Amino acid sequence: MHDQDKKFKEKWEKIQLKGRWLYGLTHGTIFGFAIFIIINLFRLKNESFFEVYLNQFALNQMFTMILAGIFGYATLKWWMNQNIYKKIVYREKNPSEMH
């Protein structure tokens, strides 16, 4: 097993123990918030900080992006990491099938 695969496997096993919901809440929230910040940075050129980030529209947008991060990004990322993990475990158990 490659060092990179070993590191991923160990890290992912720890994440799995904490559960899918905690992963979704942390990673999805961070992702959604970061996207909210980045998308609205361009508006700062023509609008004030308050107009861009501190009004009802911005709060609704941030809430929507965070939910999208939790239910979209984090769900997809969990599924992708699970598939990577399963492949690593399979290769570990079946070394004769490696190319």
N, C-alpha and C positions, 0 to 999 in steps of 0.2 A: 504494500500500500504506500502511496506517495505521502510525503509529509503534509501536503496541502489537504489531501483527503482525510488523513488522520485528524488534523486540526478541525476540519469542518465537522467530522463525525462527532468528535468530543464536544464541540461547541453546540451542535444541534441536539445532542442527547440532553444536555443541560437545559436548553430552551424547551424541549419537549416536556421535561418534568414540570416546568412551570405552567404549561398548558397553552392551548391555542388561543383562549380568550385574552390572557395576559399579553401574549405575543401580539395579537391584533390590536389591543388597546394601546400598547406602547409604540410599536412600529407604525401602525396605521395613523395614530394621532400625530406622531412626529412627521410622517410623510405628508399628511394632509395639511398640517400647519405650515410646513416648509413650502409646499406648493402655493398655499394662500399668500405667503409673504412674497415669494418670487414673482408670481403673476401680477401682484399689485405694485411691485416696485416700479414698474414702467409708468404707472399712473402718477407717481410722485413728481414726475417732470412737470405736470400741468396742474396738479392739485395739492392741497396741504396734507400733512400727515393725518390730521383729524378726518378730513374728507375721505381719505383712502382707507384708513385702518380703524377709526374709532366712531363709527356710526352704525345704525341698525342694519343697513345693507351689508356692511363689512362683517358684522357679527353673524348674520345669517349665512353669508358666503363662507366664512371660516367654519361654522358649524357643519355646513354641507360638505365642505372639502375634508374635514376631519372624519365625518361619517363615511365618505367615499374612500378615504384612506383605510379606515378600519375594515369596512366590508368589501372593498374592491382590492386595493393594493395588498393589504395584509393577508387576505384570503388567498390571492394568487401567489404571493411570495411563500406562504406556508406550504401550499401545494407543490410549488417548484422545489423548495428545499426538502420536502418529504421524498420527492422522486429522486433527487440527488442522493439523499441519505440511503434510500433503498438500493440504489445502484452500487454505492460504496459497500454496503453490507453484503450484497450479493457477490461482488467481486472478491470481497474478503473471504467469504465462505466457499467460493469456487475459483481458486487461483489458476486452475488448469485451463479455464476458459478465456483467460486474458490473451489478447492478441499481441 
